[in-house]
């Protein structure tokens, strides 16, 4: 654990120190995110922060090669595969941050980077299905390779979709990486994997890079991670998930509760990344129903909805942090403890609290509107009940002829 802390701090420190340098280079190269209709920032902001994150990741992995226990993670090529593929997808993101690549070009680049990662040794080897005594299905290259690439591309785009508020993607990614690290490390502690494992190292390094970048990216952001960062994070998380699923024999678990996390190899990552995945699915369905491209931008993402119901920018980000932490750490804790009753109750209470927090601005706004309407009605009633108001109302109801007769003429007034 001390070695994991060392690499996490290394990634965080290098990323934190490299981000201002990357920011100056981004400004000089005009890699700026100009405000658009769907954006929430109001001034041009440099992007390309993923380069600093990749430098932090690379530095931490280099340090890991010199640590006694973590040296064992380099016995195979999985960590090196993530580093190489991460560099390729980060480069793709830099090109997009600079030139604004079209969706098809980006998708092709994502598939290519995922393919390189698979060729270098990261591949989903089997899937365990706890139904009808099917058990473990061994996946050959014909199925394992395209499935790994598909899962990687989905995760990459899911992270890319939530990168819409200052600090949102970096914070959610840090939470996801820490939760998945806890899951991977626990598998090693209970004897299902080596303590020095590639998934644990990848997620520890990724968490450090995200935490080191977050001080520069939290509202008001001085730099955005851009596609170079969001795609790097998605690729590393998917690689950690595939490695963890391929390194454990699910049939060795001794209870249904402990078997649950590996019933489907990416169940924990889906829970960890539930917020980005649900946003991705909703966006694709919403745009497809409107006859638009799934990659067409709009202002209907989850974070936009939080802003529309009255949350401030920072409060919306913190609400997303809360839900990401609750779902990811809740799922991981359930897998570790076997689903104890008191834990389920605590998660249920936190779910209710989360719903109340999300809806509180709308409730406060509705209460303010109702109070304002009530005050206006009281004011109208008071005005109507006042003697002057009654006199004005009586005058308004009199016929015009009577009002003319009641008014004194000029001849009567002037002698």
Buried (B, 14 or more C-beta within 10 A) or exposed (E): EEBBEBBBBBBBBBBBEBBEEBBEBBBEEEBBBEEEEEBBBEEEBBBBBBBBBBBBBBBBBEBBEEBEBBEBBBEBBBBBBBBBBBBBBBBBBBBBBBEEBEEEEBBEBBBBBBBBBBBBBBBBBBBBEBEEEEEBEEBEEEEBBBBBBBBBBBBBBBBBBBBBBBBBBBBBBBBBBBBBBBBBBBBBEEEBBBBBBBBBBBBBBBBBBBBBBBBBBBBEBBBBBBBBBBBBBBBBBBBBBBBBBBBBEBEEBEEEBBBBBBBBBBBBBBBBBBBBBBBBEBBBEBBEEEEEEEBEBEBBBBBBBBBEBBBEBBBBBBBBBBBBBBBBBBBBBBBBEBBEEEBEEEBEEBBEEBEEBBEBBEEEEEEEEEEEEEEEEEEEEEEEEEEEBEEEEEEEEEEEEEEEEEEEEEEEEEE
